[in-house]
Amino acid sequence: MSSAAHNVIIENRKRISMSGVTDVGSFDEETLNIVSADGSITVKGENLQVTKLSLESGELCAEGEIN
């Protein structure tokens, strides 16, 4: 595994912010499949919407009901 820095912040189960994102495998209103330098992360919820995605800076933000 890589030692690249990354963070995951979940605010009140309504918003998620991540750094260190290298790719988004897939996403819909119920699931986000995110790839970081250290592996895959799956976020499940309802009405999920990606509000920011920059693979250049490795940032992702999404909103919705996070389970």
C-alpha positions in Angstrom: 0.0 0.0 0.0 1.0 3.6 -0.6 1.8 6.1 2.0 0.0 8.9 0.2 -1.9 11.3 2.5 -5.6 11.1 2.4 -8.5 12.2 4.6 -12.2 11.3 4.9 -14.5 13.7 6.7 -18.2 12.9 7.2 -20.3 15.8 8.5 -23.6 14.9 10.2 -24.1 12.0 7.8 -25.1 14.6 5.2 -21.8 15.5 3.5 -18.6 13.6 2.8 -15.3 15.2 1.8 -12.3 13.2 0.7 -8.7 13.9 -0.3 -6.3 11.5 -1.9 -8.9 10.3 -4.5 -7.3 8.9 -7.6 -10.5 7.7 -9.4 -14.2 7.1 -9.1 -15.1 3.6 -10.2 -18.8 4.3 -10.3 -21.5 6.2 -8.6 -25.3 6.5 -8.4 -27.8 7.8 -5.8 -27.1 4.9 -3.5 -23.4 4.0 -3.8 -20.1 5.8 -4.5 -17.2 3.5 -5.4 -14.1 5.6 -4.8 -10.4 4.7 -5.4 -7.6 6.2 -3.4 -3.9 5.5 -3.5 -4.4 3.1 -0.5 -7.3 1.2 -1.9 -11.1 1.3 -2.6 -13.7 3.0 -0.5 -17.5 2.3 -0.9 -19.9 4.9 0.5 -23.6 3.8 0.8 -26.6 6.0 1.3 -29.6 7.7 -0.3 -29.9 10.6 -2.7 -26.1 10.8 -3.0 -24.8 13.5 -5.3 -21.2 14.3 -6.2 -20.9 18.0 -5.7 -17.1 18.3 -6.4 -14.7 16.0 -8.1 -11.1 17.0 -9.0 -8.8 14.1 -9.8 -6.0 16.6 -10.4 -6.1 17.7 -6.8 -7.6 14.4 -5.5 -10.6 16.0 -3.9 -14.2 14.7 -3.8 -17.3 16.0 -2.0 -20.7 14.5 -2.0 -24.0 15.2 -0.3 -27.0 13.1 0.6 -28.0 10.7 3.4 -24.9 8.7 4.2 -25.5 5.4 5.9 
